[in-house]
Amino acid sequence: MMRLLILTLCFHLGVGTISWPLPYGVLASDSQIDSSDLAVVSFSPSFPFYGNTYNSVTIQKDGFLVFGTSTKKVYSDLANVNNVLLPSLGVWVSDIQAGKVFYRLSTDVTLLNGLALMSRRFSDFSATFTPRYALIVTWFEVGTAHYSFEGDFKTNTFQVVLTTDGTQSGVIMFFDTIEWVVFEDITNYAAYTDIESFPPEITISTKVGFFKGDGATKVLFPLSMTKFLKRITLDSNVGEAGVYVLRIDSSPVNVTFAPTTLSPVTVETTTTNQASYQRVFLTLTFLGTLFVILARSKLTDF
């Protein structure tokens, strides 16, 4: 049990170089989407996505990214999920009319090393995976067209990170605060505090997922277009609330933790297993003795 505890602590410390969300905004030297509601980012090397490679991606203010095009798109372009003709990654596809969208393409060594370390924890990436860059996009306190009317100040904050070594590509999505989803026939979001109590006939369009761009090929998050999508901040596929990691150079797949191995700094190379067990035994004996002494001392205080 003692050894298991030690390994667990080392494991968590090993991934502590990445915390979510990543820094964003002015202090992170981000750019911001302008009045055209889009930003085009060029890649080198090209970014593999869903079986193809792309030299650029366009950040759309309506919560998604489109590969290989520089034209403005809106959430209604992804309305029919069975006929999406845009190779796209939907982080929170919805009608966004308020808030800010920040982005930067980073080659910061510390960040890339952290992303490499995180990715290598999963068997879906090679043990030598080394990203060349990372695109960080953050939708900060974004709201609907109804924002600021009739007391409606609900906002969402979420972030997506794209990274690749030119062959393997990964995405990390982090949903920080989710206070609204898009209901096509309801405008006053402030009046509805309990989204999950809505009747099933209410149409919900907000979705999270990946679209190959050939029409029907897609991978959607299970809660997409349901009243339970707000729970996305509580769920995870990697054990950290609101965080989702997938490999996306081919068909998007959930990552799988690789078998746990000890890094050299956690392995004792100068002692035998028997000596290690003896130290653990002596430590437990000392702690037990100390506990008895303290307990007796406490009893004499009454």
PyMOL commands that set and color helices and strands:
alter all, ss='L'
color gray80, all
select helices_A, chain A and resi 2-14+26-28+75-78+109-119+189-191+195-197+229-233+264-266+273-299
alter helices_A, ss='H'
color red, helices_A
select strands_A, chain A and resi 31-32+38-49+52-60+64-67+88-93+98-106+133-143+156-164+169-177+207-211+218-220+243-247+253-254
alter strands_A, ss='S'
color yellow, strands_A
deselect
rebuild
show_as cartoon
